[in-house]
Amino acid sequence: MNKKLGEFIRTYRERIRPEEVGLPGGGRRRTPGLRREELAQLCLVSPTWLTWLEQGRPVSASAKMLGKISDVMKLSVAERAYLFRLADKVDTTVESALPKPTEVLTSIVKAIKAPAYILNRQWDAVAWNRPAKDLFAGWLDLPKKDFAPNLLRYMFLSESAKKLILDWPERADRLVAEFRADSGKYADHGSLKALVDELAIGSREFRTRWSQQNVVSRDGGERRFAHPENGELAFDQVTFHLATQRDFKLVMLLPMI
């Protein structure tokens, strides 16, 4: 078990005043905040197990138990997410709620002159500009529906993608490998699992590629299109992870000179 996980729990335990969690305060205490025995009682675990967890010894902490610890210690959203990352666990209670981009991010995308769009962790396009809408015929130019236009659905369930993207087989290989690397263990939970299952059922080409377990980073490079109105186009793709909202990726297609 990660020692940093134990250090984090111990540090935050010692910050909690007993009265904040419904326990009587006052009296002499050898350590500030909650005692291990008190936190263990509130989390319905043995003091020995909690001691070993804080010491970084090889004990297993389930996602459910981490959630209980988070609730008892009243961790913020950021603190809870950090706790789960330290434990290398998926917090399924928050995974289902896909965030929305702020108005500032949407405004930034629309101000970019080159085709640009923002993807969430499920690879839904949640914001895009007019150049991107004009480029991606059959994806971003469709009327708005009850769900956001998804890049993988477009790539594997729309015939227009194969006509627009000149090197479709190679791009399809890379997109699936990038998505596997991007989604990680979240691909087995919630909305991401539902998306993978839908694509596997609806597209043999996706199912074959997904089963190959290939993983690559989402790098840039040349992207070539056969646009129905503007003919063959070439761009240099650049992708940025947003520092303040890590669930989003900003993708820009810069015209190649």
Order of alpha helices (4+ residues) and beta strands (2+ residues): alpha-alpha-alpha-alpha-alpha-alpha-alpha-beta-beta-alpha-alpha-alpha-alpha-alpha-alpha-beta-beta-beta
